[in-house]
Amino acid sequence: MRLHLCAVGRLRAGPERDLVDDYLQRLGRSGRPLGLGPVAEHEVEDRKGGGMAAEAALLARTIPEGAALCVLDERGRLLSSPEFAQALADWRDAGRQDAAFVIGGADGLDPGLRARADLAVSFGRMVWPHMLVRVMLAEQLYRAATILAGAPYHRI
């Protein structure tokens, strides 16, 4: 199952970019034998200032047809890492070819896009900067692969 990390904004060179690259590289090595990966990053920017609706339209173009859709949203479900890994495994085992993980802009996600999601996930009740959410998502995708592989990275 191909994975798509779809986000509003560009992640420039720096420590966050380095962390995302590291976790996605690790995921590439450990996820492929499990049928997870590769990961494609899709970054969009609304240069016209159209707000959430414009961002949603740009994001929607990056989501492959038929992909399982997971949105990162503060109103989403709080999942444990094993529960997140199981969601990925369920999509993969159901024959989904793609899974898209969407991170909105500073104002969040358009309600219409959020309503289309198969899963809405929250990384806690606090609001996180979008570049850190991208790092945390990359790490959780890698962690999910290690959980599914039975590797010792994830400890309970």
N, C-alpha and C positions, 0 to 999 in steps of 0.2 A: 504494500500500500504506500503510494507516494504521499509525502507530507508537505504541506504548504503553510508557511508562516507568513501571514498577510497582515501588514501593519501600516498605519498612517504615520508618515514621517520617515526621515532618513536617519539611520544609525551611523554616525560618522566615526572615523578612526578614534580610538580611545579605549579605556579599560572595559567599557560595556561591549564594544565591538569585539574585543579580544576574547571576552568570556563567551559571547554568543558563538563566535567561530570555533572556540575550543569544544563547547558542548555539542555543537552540530557535527563537528568532525568525529568526536567520540561516538555520537549516535550513528553516523554513517558506517563506522566499523562494526558496532555491536548490533545495530538494528537490521541491517540487510539480511543476515542469515535468518532473522525472524519474520521477514517480509515487511519490515518497516523502513521506509526510506527509498530513495534519497529525499532530502529536505530541500525545497526551493523557497527562497525568500522573495517576497513581493512587497515592495515599498511604494506607497502612493502618497501624493501630496495634492491637496486642493489649493491650487494657486489663485483661484478666483474668489475664495472666501465664501463658498456656498454652504458652509456649516456641515452638520452631521449628515444631512441628506446627500450632499455632494460627495462627502467622504464615503458614504455607504455605496453610492453608485460606482465610485472608483474601486472600492474593495470588492464589490460584487463581480467585477470584471476579472479579478484575480482568482476567483474560486472556480475550480473546474466543475463542469456539469456532472451532477450525481455525487459530488464529494460529500462526505460526512462533514458537518459544519459545527465547529466548537468556537464559541465566542468567549473572550475574556471580559468579564463584566462584574462590577462590584455587587450586582444583584444576583449573580450566579450561585451555583451550589458550591459548598465547601466540600471538597473531596480529599480523601487521603491519597497518597501516592499510589498505593496498590489499587484503589478504586479507579484512579485515572488510567493506570496501566490496563486495567480490565476493560475500560471503555474502548481503548485503542484496539485491544485484542478482539473485542466483540465486533467492531467495525471491520477489521481485517478478516476475521473468520466468516463474516456475513458476505464477503466478496466485494467490499467497497474497494475501489481502485485508488481513491484519493481521500485524504482527510485534510481539511483546511482549518487553521487556527487563526482567529481574527482578533487583532488588537486595534481598537478605535483611537480616535484623536483625543485632544485635551478635553473635549466636552462629552466624551463617551461614544457609544454606538447608537446609531439611528434605531428607533424602536422596530421599524420594519425589518431591518437586517437581523436584529436580535430575535425577533419572532420566528425567523426562518431556521434558527439554530437547532441542531439535534441535541446540543449540550451547551449550557452556559456555565462557566466555571469562574469562581472568585478565588483570588489568592489571599483572602482575608477581608475583614471589615474595613481595614485602612485602605486609603487610596495610594497607589504606587505610581511613581513616574513611569511613563510609557517605556523608556529605554530599560528600566529595571524589570518591568513586566516581561519584556522580550528575553532578558537574561534568564529570569525565573522559568519562563515557558521552555526555553531551550534546555535548561537543566532538567526540568520535569519530563520532557520528552526522552532525554537520555536515561534518566532514572527509570522511566517506564520500560524502556528496552532492557535495562539490566534486571528489573524485577521479572519480566517475562522470560528472560534467559536463565533466571535462577542465579545470577552473579551476586557476589557479596557486597556490591556498592551500596545497596539499600539495606540498612539495618533497622530493625524494629526496636 
